[in-house]
Each structure stands twice: as structure tokens, then as C-alpha cells.
Amino acid sequence: MKKIMAISLILGVMLMTVGMVVAGKNQKQEKMFGLPENAVEVSSGVFYLGKALDKGKVVEGYAFLAKNSQDKKARKPKPTKESSCYEFLASGAKWKSVEDYIVDATNTRELDEVFVRNNLAMDIGKWETASGKNILGNGEAGKVELSEIGTLNNKNEVMFADINSQGAIGVTIIWGIFGGRPSNRILVEWDMVLDDADFDWSAIGEAGKMDFENIATHELGHAVGMGDLYNGECSEQTMYGYASYGETKKQTLEAGDIAGINKLY
């Protein structure tokens, strides 16, 4: 009788464990982020998301995928005008009002959530200090619904999820007016997703992991209006388009980044 009870107890624990694994797997699948079906790749790693209305004005959305340097075949380097080492999403496209943002710092890689929120604020401060402007406002902790990412919903949101694009470390989505007279162009919303399924993350630049500050500083460059660089002469700039494990050089803005954000704002 004791043996039967012991076996039953073991089987019960095993079934509970299997149930927890399946539940965890399903929960992880629910946090799979994919670009909308209507997304069109207009240049390597840049996707057009279509049009929407923002306060009565027609705006357009673009998604920018950050890729691992090991996946360089996915993008071809292009020359930068006059080797200025800065690019814009579109000339004159910038923030003209200050909006706060929401950070859902929950992740599967044991990154401290307070660190994530504080570091994001610090990284935004780098771009704002360089420009002399308050651009992206203040962050607050909150829950972000995955279904809201990529849609125009009057929220600026940051979260971790499994990105359904091969080699994508992160994706930043920007809505705004990018055409017409430069003086009429404007940014109206941004979202950011960082992949914690395919990449491990570090707060201290550990080898074999993506350094959070390194990637976040670059991605926030897109949020304020900066574009990627693929000229080898600009490989030391924060907005250089490739990142690698253990890399930390994008934590600080360089001459081209600073010159660009100053020209834009």
C-alpha cells in the first residue's frame, strides 16, 4: 500500500510538472511578436506598415529591425552622404510635443526590472542631452499588451517578447509624417520590442549576451528620429546598423550621432 501511494505521489508530481511546462510554453507563445501581415519591406530591415489617422492627420508607420552582426548578409552596406556619419528617418521628421512612455520590463532572462526602466530613462537622456531638448518625456512601469505593439494607439510602449523575424534582436516602430515639406514632418508614436527568446541579455556587457544599454541606446535613436548607418567608416557610431554579443560601444553617443541629433532638433 505504501509503495502504491508513493508511486501515485510521484506520478502526480510528474503530471504537475508536465502541466507547468506546457503552460509555460503556451504562455511564451502568446508573447510572440510578428509584424503585421500587410508589412512591406522597403529596404533591408525596414518595413512599411501602412497608413492610419492620428488626430485627423494621415500618418505612416515603419518598423526598424536591429540585427545581429553575424547576420550581415541580410543587409548591404550603403554609403553615407559626405561621410557625415548620421542619417535621419526623414529630413525634418522629429518630435514636436513631449509624450511619456510605458515600460513592461518583465523578461525571461532575469534582467532586473528596475534596472531596465532606469537604464532606458538614462539612455533617452543621452539623446536629449546631446540635442538640448526634452524629446521622449518620462517613463512609467506598466503592463503592455502585445497586440498593441505596432498599432497606432496613442501609447509609446516598450516590452520584451519573442520576435518572429530571424536574427532580430529588437524592433522599433515609428509612426509619423515622413513626406511633404520637411517643416511639416513629425513623429507621433513609438514602440520597442526586445527579443528575450532568441537572445540572452546582460546589464554588464557579458560575452555571449546582448548588452541592454548598448542595444537600447541604438534603438532609442530610431525613436527620436535617427536612421541606421551602414558605411564602414561610421562603424563606431551608436547608429551603426549592426550589433554583436558583448558589444558595449553603442552605450555612448559619438561625434556623428551628436551632430545628427543636433541638426534634427
C-alpha positions as CSV (number, residue, x, y, z in Angstrom):
1,M,0.0,0.0,0.0
2,K,2.8,2.4,0.9
3,K,4.5,1.6,-2.4
4,I,1.3,2.3,-4.3
5,M,0.8,5.6,-2.5
6,A,4.5,6.6,-3.2
7,I,4.1,5.7,-6.9
8,S,0.9,7.7,-7.1
9,L,2.5,10.7,-5.5
10,I,5.5,10.6,-7.9
11,L,3.1,10.3,-10.9
12,G,1.1,13.2,-9.6
13,V,4.2,15.4,-9.3
14,M,5.3,14.4,-12.8
15,L,2.0,15.3,-14.3
16,M,2.0,18.6,-12.4
17,T,5.5,19.3,-13.8
18,V,4.5,18.4,-17.3
19,G,1.4,20.7,-17.0
20,M,3.6,23.6,-15.8
21,V,6.0,23.1,-18.7
22,V,3.1,23.1,-21.2
23,A,1.5,26.1,-19.6
24,G,4.8,27.9,-19.6
25,K,5.3,27.0,-23.3
26,N,1.9,28.3,-24.2
27,Q,2.4,31.5,-22.2
28,K,5.7,32.1,-24.1
29,Q,4.0,31.5,-27.4
30,E,1.4,34.2,-26.5
31,K,4.3,36.7,-26.4
32,M,5.4,36.0,-30.0
33,F,5.6,39.3,-31.9
34,G,5.3,39.4,-35.6
35,L,5.0,42.3,-38.0
36,P,1.5,42.9,-39.4
37,E,0.6,40.8,-42.4
38,N,0.4,44.0,-44.6
39,A,4.0,45.0,-43.7
40,V,6.2,45.6,-46.8
41,E,10.0,45.5,-46.7
42,V,11.0,48.7,-48.4
43,S,14.7,48.4,-47.7
44,S,16.7,45.7,-45.9
45,G,15.4,45.5,-42.3
46,V,12.9,48.4,-42.8
47,F,9.2,47.6,-43.2
48,Y,6.4,49.9,-44.2
49,L,3.3,49.3,-42.0
50,G,0.8,51.5,-43.9
51,K,-1.3,54.5,-43.0
52,A,-3.5,55.5,-40.1
53,L,-5.2,58.5,-38.7
54,D,-3.7,60.5,-35.8
55,K,-5.8,63.4,-34.6
56,G,-7.3,63.8,-38.0
57,K,-4.0,63.6,-39.9
58,V,-2.8,60.8,-42.1
59,V,0.4,59.3,-40.7
60,E,2.5,56.3,-41.8
61,G,4.3,53.6,-39.8
62,Y,7.7,52.0,-40.2
63,A,9.4,49.1,-38.3
64,F,13.2,49.0,-38.0
65,L,14.7,45.6,-37.1
66,A,18.0,45.5,-35.2
67,K,20.1,42.6,-36.5
68,N,23.0,40.6,-35.1
69,S,26.3,41.3,-36.8
70,Q,26.5,37.6,-37.7
71,D,23.5,38.1,-40.0
72,K,25.2,40.8,-42.1
73,K,24.1,39.0,-45.3
74,A,20.6,40.3,-44.5
75,R,21.7,43.9,-45.2
76,K,24.1,45.5,-47.7
77,P,26.3,48.5,-46.6
78,K,25.4,51.7,-48.3
79,P,27.5,54.9,-48.4
80,T,26.6,57.8,-46.1
81,K,26.3,61.2,-47.7
82,E,29.6,63.1,-47.3
83,S,30.7,60.6,-44.6
84,S,28.6,62.7,-42.1
85,C,28.0,59.5,-40.1
86,Y,24.4,60.3,-39.4
87,E,21.1,59.6,-41.1
88,F,17.5,60.6,-40.4
89,L,14.3,58.6,-40.8
90,A,13.4,61.5,-42.9
91,S,14.8,65.0,-43.0
92,G,12.8,67.2,-40.5
93,A,10.8,64.2,-39.1
94,K,11.0,64.8,-35.3
95,W,9.0,65.1,-32.2
96,K,7.2,68.4,-31.7
97,S,5.5,67.6,-28.5
98,V,6.6,65.6,-25.4
99,E,4.8,62.3,-24.7
100,D,5.6,59.9,-21.8
101,Y,6.1,56.2,-22.4
102,I,5.2,52.8,-20.7
103,V,7.8,50.1,-19.9
104,D,6.8,46.5,-19.3
105,A,10.1,45.2,-18.0
106,T,9.1,41.6,-17.4
107,N,11.5,39.3,-19.2
108,T,12.7,35.7,-19.3
109,R,16.4,36.5,-18.9
110,E,16.5,37.6,-15.3
111,L,17.3,41.2,-16.1
112,D,16.3,43.3,-13.1
113,E,13.2,45.2,-14.0
114,V,14.2,48.3,-12.1
115,F,17.5,48.3,-14.0
116,V,15.6,48.1,-17.3
117,R,13.4,51.1,-16.5
118,N,16.2,53.2,-15.1
119,N,18.6,52.4,-17.9
120,L,16.0,53.2,-20.5
121,A,15.5,56.6,-18.9
122,M,19.3,57.2,-18.8
123,D,19.6,56.2,-22.5
124,I,16.9,58.6,-23.5
125,G,18.7,61.3,-21.5
126,K,21.8,60.8,-23.7
127,W,19.9,61.8,-26.8
128,E,18.1,64.6,-25.0
129,T,21.3,66.0,-23.5
130,A,23.0,65.9,-27.0
131,S,20.1,67.7,-28.6
132,G,19.4,70.1,-25.7
133,K,15.7,69.2,-25.9
134,N,13.3,67.2,-23.9
135,I,12.2,64.7,-26.6
136,L,10.6,61.5,-25.2
137,G,9.3,62.5,-21.8
138,N,9.2,60.3,-18.7
139,G,8.7,56.5,-18.4
140,E,6.3,54.6,-16.1
141,A,6.0,51.0,-15.2
142,G,3.0,49.2,-16.6
143,K,1.7,46.2,-18.5
144,V,2.0,46.3,-22.2
145,E,-0.4,44.2,-24.4
146,L,1.5,42.6,-27.2
147,S,-1.5,43.2,-29.5
148,E,-1.0,46.9,-29.1
149,I,2.6,46.9,-30.4
150,G,2.8,48.2,-34.0
151,T,-0.7,49.7,-33.9
152,L,-1.4,53.4,-33.6
153,N,-3.0,53.6,-30.2
154,N,-1.7,56.8,-28.7
155,K,0.8,55.0,-26.4
156,N,4.5,54.7,-26.5
157,E,5.4,51.3,-25.2
158,V,8.4,49.1,-24.5
159,M,8.4,45.4,-23.8
160,F,10.2,42.0,-24.2
161,A,8.9,39.2,-26.4
162,D,9.8,36.5,-28.9
163,I,10.3,38.4,-32.2
164,N,9.2,36.3,-35.2
165,S,11.9,37.5,-37.5
166,Q,15.1,35.6,-37.9
167,G,18.1,37.3,-36.3
168,A,16.1,40.2,-35.0
169,I,17.5,41.5,-31.6
170,G,14.8,44.2,-31.4
171,V,12.3,46.1,-33.4
172,T,11.4,49.8,-33.1
173,I,8.2,51.0,-34.7
174,I,7.7,54.7,-35.5
175,W,4.5,56.5,-36.7
176,G,4.6,59.9,-38.2
177,I,4.6,62.1,-41.3
178,F,7.7,61.4,-43.4
179,G,6.8,63.1,-46.7
180,G,6.0,66.5,-47.9
181,R,7.7,69.7,-46.8
182,P,10.4,68.9,-44.1
183,S,8.9,71.6,-41.8
184,N,5.6,69.7,-41.8
185,R,7.1,66.3,-40.9
186,I,6.5,65.0,-37.4
187,L,6.9,61.8,-35.2
188,V,3.7,60.9,-33.2
189,E,4.3,57.5,-31.7
190,W,7.0,54.8,-31.0
191,D,7.1,51.3,-29.7
192,M,10.0,49.0,-28.9
193,V,10.2,45.2,-28.6
194,L,13.4,43.4,-27.4
195,D,13.8,39.6,-28.1
196,D,14.3,37.6,-24.9
197,A,13.6,34.3,-26.5
198,D,16.5,34.0,-29.0
199,F,18.9,36.3,-27.2
200,D,20.3,36.4,-23.7
201,W,20.7,39.8,-22.1
202,S,23.2,41.4,-19.8
203,A,23.5,44.6,-17.7
204,I,27.3,44.5,-17.8
205,G,28.4,43.6,-21.3
206,E,28.9,39.9,-20.7
207,A,30.3,37.8,-23.6
208,G,27.7,35.7,-25.4
209,K,24.9,38.1,-24.4
210,M,23.4,41.3,-25.8
211,D,24.2,44.3,-23.6
212,F,20.9,46.0,-22.8
213,E,22.3,49.5,-22.7
214,N,24.1,49.0,-26.0
215,I,21.0,47.9,-27.8
216,A,18.6,50.2,-26.1
217,T,20.6,53.4,-26.8
218,H,20.7,52.5,-30.5
219,E,17.0,51.6,-30.7
220,L,16.1,54.9,-29.0
221,G,18.0,56.7,-31.7
222,H,15.3,55.5,-34.0
223,A,12.6,56.6,-31.6
224,V,14.0,60.2,-31.7
225,G,14.3,60.2,-35.5
226,M,17.7,58.8,-36.4
227,G,18.3,56.2,-39.1
228,D,20.8,53.3,-39.4
229,L,24.3,53.7,-40.8
230,Y,26.0,51.0,-42.9
231,N,29.1,52.9,-44.0
232,G,32.2,51.1,-42.6
233,E,33.7,54.5,-41.9
234,C,30.9,55.0,-39.4
235,S,31.2,51.7,-37.6
236,E,32.0,53.3,-34.2
237,Q,28.8,55.4,-34.1
238,T,25.8,54.4,-32.0
239,M,23.6,54.3,-35.0
240,Y,25.8,51.9,-36.9
241,G,23.3,49.2,-38.1
242,Y,24.9,46.0,-36.7
243,A,25.3,44.8,-33.1
244,S,27.2,41.8,-31.6
245,Y,27.3,39.8,-28.4
246,G,29.2,41.5,-25.6
247,E,29.3,44.8,-27.5
248,T,29.2,48.0,-25.4
249,K,30.5,50.7,-27.7
250,K,27.0,51.9,-28.6
251,Q,26.4,52.9,-25.0
252,T,27.8,56.3,-25.7
253,L,27.0,58.8,-28.5
254,E,29.8,59.6,-30.8
255,A,30.5,62.6,-33.0
256,G,28.2,61.6,-35.8
257,D,25.3,60.8,-33.5
258,I,25.7,64.1,-31.7
259,A,26.0,66.1,-34.9
260,G,22.9,64.4,-36.4
261,I,20.6,64.9,-33.4
262,N,21.7,68.5,-33.1
263,K,20.9,69.1,-36.8
264,L,17.5,67.4,-36.5
265,Y,16.4,69.3,-33.3
